[in-house]
Amino acid sequence: MSGLTLGGGIGWLMRRHGLTVDNLQRAEVVTADGGLVAAGEREQPDLFWGLRGGGGGLGVVTSFTFGLHPVGPEVLAGPVLWALEDAPEVLRAYRELVASAPPEVATVVALRRAPPTPLVPVEMHRRPVCVVTMLALGEPDRAERLLTPLRSLGRPLLDLVRYRPYTNLQSMVDDTVPPGWHYYWKSAGLRGLADPVIDTMVDHAGRALSPWSYTLLFHLGGAVADVDADATAYSRRDVPYELNVNAVWLPHEPVGDAEAAWARAFVAELEPHRAGVYLNFLDHDDQHRAPTAFAAPAYDRLSALRRRFDPDGVFHPYNEAAPAPS
């Protein structure tokens, strides 16, 4: 929860209930000088602003207080799979549908080889696919109506949308990213899904050498965009998509260098369409990109906050927005 919150916090409920930082009410923080302070809308409001999406470097948060929302316990959710060769058609239609989707609808697109999990029939394992995992909140009849257009796109290979516990949706793909494997990712915010963006995504997704690598596209908007850009350190409220390209390989597989190069080339080709980056999607070699995780006024404000709360450079997280004092 700590890293999720301090970087912003995107997830299944963000379009309806906002980012994790939008639901943070209070934090207790050990500051660089060893003091313990409480931060909230009325107590240390500047610090509270920075904790909501500014990443590390302002202090050590020892306690979070969140506002909660009733969800479920069962929700209509799950993945629908199409053949990767159908992805251009599917994603063009998807683009139009989500542009007008109400905030109760959330989607994540994955371009990958179908993982060998019990959810997927054996004959589909390792097949290149386009997956749209979707969620609709609300009463059953309305939820069904909201997801029907997405489920009906093109020629689906498999429809796994069901009523399921919300916790099941959250953990559905945990088995596909076990600890001990090698992971390297590159990411970018996207201004939209113009045809060249879709074509580049599908083309590069098909070039991955490792069957474990995958690409994710998160659709934001809704309640995320309803918050003023200057309300929190997470300030890229107008960016509608976040792309996350994951190079994944097993420790004994000699494809790491090539797969990492694939991820870098993938994101580099999207340069004309990029809109910064989500702070929590930066890898170890992305420190130079950290300023692009913020709107310019937020970056300047956050830099001033770091100098104020950590004048001696006690904290040195790789993704901090301002370099530590020398």
Secondary structure, 3 states (H helix, E strand, C coil): CHHHHHHCCCCCCHHHHCCHHHHEEEEEEECCCCCEEEEECCCCHHHHHHHCCCCCCCCEEEEEEECCCCCCCEEEEEEEEEEHHHHHHHHHHHHHHHHCCCCCEEEEEEEEECCCCCCCCHHHCCCEEEEEEEEECCCHHHHHHHHHHHHCCCCCCEECCEEEEHHHHHHCCHHHCCCCCEEEEEEEEECCCCHHHHHHHHHHHCCCCCCCCEEEEEECCCHHHHCCCCCCCCCCCCCCEEEEEEEEECCCCCCHHHHHHHHHHHHHHCHHHECCCCHHHCCCCCHHHHHHHCCHHHHHHHHHHHHHHCCCCCCCCCCCCCCCCC
